[in-house]
Amino acid sequence: MERTVPRTDSDQIDLYIRTYYSLLRSTGDIAIATLVETHVGMDSVLHTHARDSAPDISALVYTTLRLPPCMIDVELVVLGQWDAVFERFGYPVLTWEEVFARARRRRSYFDGVDTLAQYIASRSDIDDIIPNLTAFQIEWNKIHRALDSAQGREFVARLSPERTLDEEETGALAAILGVETADAEKLCDAWRANATRTLQAMAAQPKRLNLRLLAGSTMDYRKATRLWWLHIQSTTPDISYESRPVYFVSSNGHSLPNLWSGYALRQRERLYQFVEENGQADLLSEYGQSALDSAADSAPGSDENFLYYTYKNYLDTHRPEVRAGQMADEQKVGLRRIDSEHAFDLDAQVIELSKIRTDWLDPRVYVEGAEALEESDALIFNIDYPLGMAAYEILSRVSENIGEIAGVYCMGKAATLNGRIGDIMIPTVVHDEHSDNTYLFDNCFTAANVSPCLAYGTVLDQQKAVTVRGTFLQNARYMSVFYREGFTDIEMEAGPYLSAIYEMIRPKRHPSNEIVTLYPAHFDIGILHYASDTPLSKGQNLGAGGLSYRGVDPTYAAAIAILKRIISQEITRLQAVPDARREKDLA
């Protein structure tokens, strides 16, 4: 079918992408400096002040949260798909220190000197890493120039490495950088205990990052995905995936386990005591402020969501003793966690529906007749949502190795062009920038499925989404073209998932540059996006701040809708089995 979605004015973005992929063909190191001009030229909505002499604090905070703290020392970033790739090129990464970014799941190792190794699952990781590194270097060097002055050097010399910046020092930093004091505070908050060391490193020298891609063919990504799946199978050898119906869920690592096991809810007294006695006044403040906002909006807060939010903080300080109890209870209800190894960082959980305990379920997901699931042979296979094209590789691999897909449900973050942070968007049309296809499908969710459990936001169904190649790879002109055509939901995984679904229901590979209908799918397709940023509102992007407690509300509203749908669908499936057997016997 002929496409009707207009071409966006994205020549600058296309130039940037072509530039770094042409450079990646080199077998040597690539200087990030060679990408600065095209990066600045695309006018990214996440890097709106790239051209300014003053630092773009929002962009720097964004990149800081998505890169590990060792970036202070890093000069070379090497990319590969699994352990053996790095070993083959002389990088014994498993002997290095594993490092983590606060806001991006990506397996990374630091050699302790100047080299960072990062595992990639698809080309979307490249489209994510390179703009982040480029923006990081641009903003680092702006601060270097500001600090490389008599005033700047004197300021850095007075800083104490034993503590973070105080209020006076933060104000002085803001004056030197030419930014608002509030922005300087956000930057120091992002750096945390590394604030002084980071400023000292920035003052000492400019950042000159280099990048090396060790392997990047389509086959390399497929091999990495195969290793990931083999690890799933070897960790759960008693489960015959080939003969079980599977409800595939792409969400996160905490929502479904919390709802299914109810463990945090049974720790109610312990958690409230923790909040009151262990210096966690900020949690009560978050809950109280949200409750006040809720009252203004005539929407009640959720005690269950507050317990889940508190439990995460409690787990950080009481992990060994609490984690053991949680794992034991999860096993009783058939939930097994599978940590990723050897390849990209993508954990999974497998839930056997037959081991349901309705008295442990979060009460919001209970469905009349759920006890019937004790006769079920179905599984829920839940993964931490992957980035971009990794979604296509993962769902394709899973569908090849299981008996029957009973449903595909995807929950993830998105930018909204017409809503507010915390809203939930339910698309029925997705334009995919990877395949250039526009997918039309019957989303099994409507606003009525989600609204009852959403306290603070609005549910917008019948929406049109755009799957972009990367968070930086968008500008205002790009978004305005889609907005004029009614596309309001910008995210990164729906298109690749729908491309994989097409190949599950059609006898050929997904097409390109077509309007594609997925209505013939014989299983559920459910996609829910919660708004984490509003890029058309100045300063309201992912770098401007976190969702905090308010982010729990849309996350759990979406997760509740998914789990409740799965339980309902499985009850219906089980009821149909005896009827099918009777019809077979009569025949």
N, C-alpha and C positions, 0 to 999 in steps of 0.2 A: 504494500500500500504506500502511496506517495506520501512523503513527510510534509507536514505543514508547519512544524516549529521553525521559526525564523533563525537564520544565522545570526550569531551574536557578533558584535564589534569587538573581536578578541584578537586582532592581529598582534598586538603587543604581547599578549599572553602566549599565543602560538609561537612567536619569535623566541620568547624566553625558554619555552619547553624544547623547541628545536635546537636551541643553542646548547643547553646542558646535555641533551641526548647525543648530539654530535660530538661533544667533548668527551662523553663517557666511552666513546669507541676507542679512546686512547688506552694503551696498556700502562701508561705512567700515571703520575699524580696530576690532578686537576686543581689549579689555583682558584679558590672561590672568588678571588678578586676579579677574575675574567667574567664573572656573571653579574657583577654589581650594576653595570650600566643597563642591561636588559631587565634585571630585577626592578630597578627603580622605574624604568620606562613603562612597565605594565600597570603602574598605579594601583597596586593591590589594595583591596578594601581593608586588609589587616595591617597594611603598612602605608597608611595614608600620608604620613609625614616623612617618608623615606628621603625626599629631596631636601628637607629642611636641615639647617645647620644644627639646630637644637635636637636633642634626642627624642625619638618617638617612644615614649615610655610604655605605651600600651603594647606596641610591637615587641619591645624588648622583654617585657614581662611575659608575653605570650611565648616567645622562644625560650626564655629561661625556664619556664615550667615544663617545656617539652624536650629539654636537653638535660643530661645529667650534670651535677655540680662540678664534675671534673673538667668541664669545658674551659674553666679558668686556665688549665695547663695544656689543653689539647691543641696540637698543630696539624695532625693527620687523622682523618676519619676513613676507615676502611669498611666496605659493605660486602656482605656475603649471605648465603642462604642457610648454611648449617655448619656444624663444627669442622667437618672434613675439608670444606672449602677454605676456611681460614688456615687450617694446618698445612694444606697443600701449598699455600703461598707464603708459608713461613711465619704465621701469626698463631702461636700456641695459646689461643684465647682462654682455654679452660684453666690455664695456670694464672690468668690475670684476675683482677678484682672485678666482680660483677657490680655494676653501677645502675642506678635507676633514675628516671625522670619522674617528677611528681604527677604530670598530666599526660603522659604518653606511655603506653605499654609497648616496649620494644626491648628485646634482650640485648644488653650492651655490656662490654667488658673494657676495662682501662688497664693499660700496661704499667701504670704508676709513674710514667714519664711524660709522654706527649702523644700517645696513639690511642684512639678510641675505636673499637670494633662494634659494629651494629648489625644485627640480623634483619634481613628484609624478607617479606613474604610475597611481594608482588611489586610491579612497577609503581604502584601507588605509594609505596614506602619511599621510593626515589623522589616522587613528586611532592612528598611531604618533607623529607630530610633536607633536600637541597635548598628550597626556599627558606626553611628555618635557619640553616647554617648561614645563608647569605644575609638574611635580616639580622641575625645575631652579630655577624662581623661588621655590618654597616653601623649598627647602633653602638657596638663596643668602641669602634674607632671614633665615633662622634664624642663619646665620653672621654676617650683618650686625649683628643684634641683640647677638650675643655679643661682637663686636669693637667695637661702639659703646659702649665703657666705658673708664674710665681705664686699666685693665689691658690691654684689647684695643688701644687706640690706642697705648699705650706699646710693646706687643709689635710691632705693625706698623711703627712708626717705626724700630725697631732692625733690621728686615730689610734685607738687601742685595739689590738687584735684579740684581747680577752673578752670583749663585750661588743654588743651591737651598737649602732649609732643612737645617741640620745636625741631628744627633741631639737636642741640647739644645733647639733651637728647635721641633722636631717635638713633643717632650714638653710644652713650654710651650703649644703650640697645642692639644694634646689636653686639657690642663687647662682652658684658657679655653673650649673648646667643650663640655666635659663628656663626652668620649668616650674610648675606650681609645687608648693610644698606637699600637697596631697599626692602628687605623682611621685615625688621622691620617696614618700612613705610607702607607696605601693611597690616601688622597686626594691626598697630595703626589705619589705615583707617577703618578696619573692626570693631574695637572696638568703634570707634568714641568717643563720650563724656565719655564713660566708660573706656577709656584706663588706666587712673591712678588708678581707683578703681579696675579694673581687675588685674593689676600688683600687687597692694597691697594685694589683696586676694590670688593671686598665691604665693606671697612671704610668706604669713602667714601660709599656710598649704597645704598639698597635697589634691587632689580631690579624694573622695571615694564615688562614685555614687552607688545608689541601684535602682533596677527596680522592679515593681510589675505589673503583667498583671491581671486585674480584671475579664475579660471575653474574650474569644478568639475562641469560636466555630464558625463553619460555619453558624450556625443558628443566632448567635449574629450579624454577619456581615449582614445577610439578613434582620434582624429586623431593623438594623440601616438604611439600604438602603430603606426599606419600609417607615420608618419615614420621610426620606428625600423626597420621592415621594409624600407622603400624604401632606407634607407642600407645595410642588409645586401645587398640586391640590387645596388645601384650599386657596392659595394666588391668584389663577386665576380661581375662581368658574364659570365664564362665558364662559370658553373655554371647549368644549366637545372634549377632546383628543381622545376618542374612535372612533370618526367619522371623524377625520381630517387626511389628509396625512401629514407626518412629515419628514422634513430633519434634521437628527440628526448631530450635529457638536460638536466636542471636540476640543476646541482651547484655548481661554483665555477670559477675561471679557471686553476687550477694542476694539479689532480689528473689529469684525463684527458690534458692535454698532457705532463705528466711521465711518465705510464705509457706513453703511445703513442710518444713520441720517445726516451725513455730518456736524454735529454741529460745530466741531472744525474748519472746513474750513470756516464757516461763521463768525468765530471770528478772521479772519486773521489780521486785523489792530490792534485789541486789543492785540493779542499775540506778534506781532512784537514790539509793544510799550512796552510790558512787558519785552521782552528780552533786549531792549535797555535801559530801565529806572530803572530796579529793580535789578541791580547787577547780572544779569544772563549772564555775558560775556562768561561763560563756555559753554552755549548753542550755541552761535555763533561760539565759538572756535571749538566745536564738528562738527557743520555744515560746517564750513569753511574747517576744516581738511579733512572731508569726501569728500567735493567738490574737494579738491586738489587731494586726492587719486582717486576720480572718474575721474578727468581729465587725470591722469596718465594711468588709465585703459580704457580711451575712453568711459566712461559710465556716463550719466548725473545723478545728484542727484534728489530726488523727493521733491518738495515743499510741497506736501500733507503730506509726511512722517515727514518732519521737523515740520509741524504744529501739527501733532498728538503727536510727541515727546515733543514739547514745551507745549502743552496743559496739558499733564500729570503733568509737573512741575508747571504750572500756577494753576492747580486745587489744588495742595498741599497748596498754600498760599491764594487762593480765593475761597475755597470750597463752603461756604454757598450760596453766591450770584450767582456763576457760575453753581453750581450743579442743582439749581432749574430750571434755564433756559434750561439746558441740558435735565433734566428729562421731562420737559414739551414738548420739541421738539421730544424726543424719543417716548412719548406717542402718538403724532400726527402721527407718522409713524408706530404705532402698536408694538413698542418695550417695553417690560416690564421686569424689573430686579427683580429677586427673590433671596434675601439673604438667605443663609442656616441658620437653627436654630435647636437646640436640639441635632443634631448629628454631623457628620463630616463636615468640612468646604469645601463646594462645591457649589458655587453660580451658578445661571443659568439665561438665558434670553430666553424669548419667543417672536418671531417676527411673526406678521400676515402679510403675503405677500400681501394681498389685500390692505393694507394701504400704499403701496409704494408711494413715491414722487420722481419721476425721476429727478426733478430739484434739489433735495437735495442729491442725491446719489454722492458718490465719482465718478468722471467721469471715472475712470479706471474700474469700475465694470458695467457700463451701457452696456446693450445688446439691439440691435435693436428689437423693439417690446415689450420692458419691460412693457409698459403701460398696456398690456394685463393682467398683474398680478392683476389688480384691480378686476378681476373676480375670483381670486383664493380663495380656501378655505384652502390652505396649510399653514403650520407653519414651521418656523425654530426653533429648540430647541437647544440652544447653552449652553455648560457648560464649566467652567474652567477645563482644562484637569485634570483628577484624576491621582492618583499614582498607577501604576502597576495593581494588580488584582482588584482594585476598579473599573477599566474600565469595566471588565466583569460583575460585580454586577450591575453597573449603566445601561449599555446598555441592559442587560437582563430585568431589572425592567422597563425601559422605553418601550421596545418593547412589554412587556406584557400588557401595559396600553394605547396603542394608536391604532388607526384604521389601519394605514398602514405606514410602513417605506418606504419613497421615496428615501432615500440615507443616507449613513453613511460616514462622512468625519472627518478625524482626522489630526490635526496639532500639532506638538510638538517638543521639543528639542531632540537632539540625539548627540552621539559622532560619529565622522567620522574617519575611518581608512585610507581613501585615498583622502580626500579633505581638505578644509580649513574652519576655523571658518567663518560662514556666508553663506556657500554653502547650497543648498537644495538638499536632497536626496529623490527620489521617488521609493520606493521598489515595486516589484511584487512577491517577495518571502520573507516570514517571518518565521524564526525558533523561536519558543516560548519555553523558558526554563521552564515555568510553567507546560505546558501540554506535553512538549517534542515533540510536533507536528511541522512539517514544512508545512506552509500554502502557497499554490499557488493561486493567484487571479489576476483578471484583474483590475489593478489600473486605474481608469477613468482619471487620470492626466498623462501627458507626459511633457517633458521639454518645449515644445512649449506653454503649458498653463501657465507656470510660468515665463519663461525667460524674456518676455517683461517688466515685472515690477520689475525685480531684477537688481539693479544697480551695486553692488559691488562683488557679488559672482557668482558661477557657479551652474547650475542645472544639477544634475546627475540622470537620470532616468534609468529604468531597473536594479535597485540595489537589493541587498539581505540584509535583516535586521535580527538582532538578538534581541529578547526581553529578557532582563536579569532580574534577581530577585531584584537587587539593584545596586546602583551606586558603592558602595564599593566592591560588590561581584564579582569582575573581577580582573584577574591578566594578566600579559603579555603573559604567556603560554596559558591561556584561549583564549585570543583574537587572538593570532597568529594561532591557529588551525582553527578558523573560517575564518581568513583572507586568509589563504592558499586555502580555499574552495570558496573564492569570496564573503564572507560576509563582508560588509564594514560599515554598519549602525547599531549602538548599541543604543537601547532605551528601554523604559519600558512599553508601553501601547499597541502597535499594536497587539501582540499575544493575550492578553485577549480580545480585541475587536473582533478579528477574531474568537476566540472561541465562543463568544456570537453570532456572525453572523452565524456560522455553525449551532447553535441551532435554529436560525430563519428560516433556509432554509432546515433543515433535521429533520426527526422525532425521533431524539434521542440525548442524551448528546454528547458533543464533545469527540472524542476518545483520546487516549494517544499514544505517540511514533509512529506516523504514518505520512505519507505524505498525506495531505488533500487538495483537490481541491475545491475552492469556485466559480468556473466559473458558476455554475447553478444559482447564485444569480440574482434575477430579478430587483435589485435596484443597484444604484451606490455604489461602494466601493472606496473611495479616501483617500490615506494616504500620507502626506507630512511631512518630517522631516527637520528642519533646524539645521545645525551643530553649537553646542555651545562649543564643546571642541574637541581636537585632542589628545587622551590619549597616542598614540604611539610617540608623540613628547614630549620630556622632558619638563616638567613644564607647558605644555599647557593643563590644565584640568580646570574644573569648578571653582576650588579654586584659580586659578591664576588671575582671573579678570572677570569683567562683559563685556557684549556685548556693553553696552553704546548705543550711537546713532546708531552705525552700526548695532546693533541688530534689529532696527526697520525695516531695509530693507528686510531681509528674512522673518520676521514675517508678514509684510503686503503683500509681494509678494505672500506668501502662502494663506493668508486670502482673497486676491483679487481673486485668482484662485478658491477658494472654493465658494465664494459668486457669482462670475460670472457663475460658473458651475450650481449652484442652480437656478439662474434666467433663464438660458438657458433651463435647464431640465423642469422647471415649465412652461415655454412658450410652449415647445413641448407637455407636458402633457395636457395643456389646449386646444391646437389645436386638440389633439386626442380625447377629450371628445365628441365634436359634431359628429365626425365620428363614434364613438362607439354607440352613441345614434341613429344615422341614420341606422346603421347596425341592431340594435335591433328592430327599428320600421319596417324595411323591413322584418325581420324575422317573 
